[in-house]
Amino acid sequence: MTDELLARAVALDEADPLAPFRERFLPAPIVSYLDGNSLGRPLKATAELMDDFVRDQWGGRLIRGWTDGWLEWPLTLGDRLGELALGAAAGQIVVADSTTVLLYKLARAAVDARPGRRKVVLDTDNFPTDRYVLEGIAAERGLTLTWITADPDTGIHPEQVADAVDEDTALVLFSHVAYRSGWLADVPEINRIAHEAGALTLWDLCHSAGSVPVRLDDWGVDLAVGCSYKYLNGGPGAPAFAYLRHELQDSLRQPIQGWMGHRAAFEMGHGHEPAPGIRALLSGTPPILAMVPMHANLDMLAEAGIEAVRTKSLLLTGFVLDLADEWLAPLDVEVASPRDPARRGGHVTLRRPGFEQLLEPLWESGVIPDYRRPDGLRIGPAPLSTSFAEVYQGLELLRDHAGKHR
Ligand SMILES: *Cc1c(COP(=O)(O)O)cnc(C)c1O
């Protein structure tokens, strides 16, 4: 059986149309990188672009760089991301800040646009920053949070949302891909339910962007945020993105009114007047230096295509499930992610009490998975940088260590 699995890994790599993209990443002194869902790997082109940017654009153009093009980057990169990965027509996405800050801006704008409604619906298993930001907004605005208890092995279901929303709900907030289980929420159906109650919807796309195709416009999403350092390989602390549907851009006002979101930033005038359109989501000077890698990453995504990325992602996670069933189930390791490909995001969570102790020996063996309390190891093979052989080797070493530390 083990020979058969190895042969499968080899055959899958041979048939993989995205295999050549692996060569584009900087080599790393590791055996198996299984944490693409937490921090994507850098491209060779990114190292070159950063160096060129510092020397030629920053060093050469100096302050003129702003009017050469930097001022447009938050919007042009947003449009490109929308086109390549998020299903959003131009003029609805900005790149800026961090996910946390953009989440605050959008959620505050949304609840203020539904005056008189006192409820926000969210789930207990959402990423901590989402829960914390909404707790803060609820305290600021005197709102009540209605918590849906998400099934930790799957996620939120439309029926739960239908039970939770009513005419007092201002906003619902969920993640498209659950950060723990990898569950893919039914975005269009949940939007339909929320809209029927008159609420706005805000989706966190951190674990989808660059991994699972998103159709923001078609799915009727009102607002969305996400980061660019996971499957988009933007680098540690790379800026986030925010989507605000066209129809809402005149009526929603975000609370951090800085000069860069002003109608005429360089007039330095008295009183804040928001810029027209999506630019109003900006606050201060955009992190241009941290946006440099995104150019290389979006070029790569344009070449590879998000649908091909998703196809390989499902093959990778499917292979993880097969290896786990064969090698890890006998060691009492449970799969805590959906088996149905239609409901599975880009990673698989494996669970066993005491998994924390495996992290160090695994790192020493050159295998880098992701650990999530209390007992989950997340296996997140990024499709553009990970081979099937690498997944095989990583899980083989995981099996060996899991057998030793029982
Ligand atoms: C990674 C992640 C974040 C991170 O937010 P930052 O502000 O970038 O730290 C937020 N939400 C989800 C669902 C995530 O997976």
The ligand as an SDF file (V2000), in Angstrom:
LIG
                    3D

 15 15  0  0  0  0  0  0  0  0999 V2000
   -4.9680   35.0960    8.7500 C   0  0  0  0  0  0  0  0  0  0  0  0
   -6.3370   35.5980    9.0470 C   0  0  0  0  0  0  0  0  0  0  0  0
   -6.5390   36.9110    9.5140 C   0  0  0  0  0  0  0  0  0  0  0  0
   -5.3490   37.7760    9.8130 C   0  0  0  0  0  0  0  0  0  0  0  0
   -5.6280   39.1140   10.0760 O   0  0  0  0  0  0  0  0  0  0  0  0
   -4.3700   40.1140   10.1280 P   0  0  0  0  0  0  0  0  0  0  0  0
   -4.9560   41.4330   10.4050 O   0  0  0  0  0  0  0  0  0  0  0  0
   -3.6610   39.9990    8.8250 O   0  0  0  0  0  0  0  0  0  0  0  0
   -3.4700   39.6350   11.2280 O   0  0  0  0  0  0  0  0  0  0  0  0
   -7.8430   37.3420    9.6970 C   0  0  0  0  0  0  0  0  0  0  0  0
   -8.8990   36.5190    9.4400 N   0  0  0  0  0  0  0  0  0  0  0  0
   -8.7220   35.2510    9.0060 C   0  0  0  0  0  0  0  0  0  0  0  0
   -9.8980   34.3760    8.7220 C   0  0  0  0  0  0  0  0  0  0  0  0
   -7.4430   34.7530    8.8140 C   0  0  0  0  0  0  0  0  0  0  0  0
   -7.2600   33.4960    8.3890 O   0  0  0  0  0  0  0  0  0  0  0  0
  1  2  1  0
  2  3  1  0
  2 14  2  0
  3  4  1  0
  3 10  2  0
  4  5  1  0
  5  6  1  0
  6  7  2  0
  6  8  1  0
  6  9  1  0
 10 11  1  0
 11 12  2  0
 12 13  1  0
 12 14  1  0
 14 15  1  0
M  END
$$$$
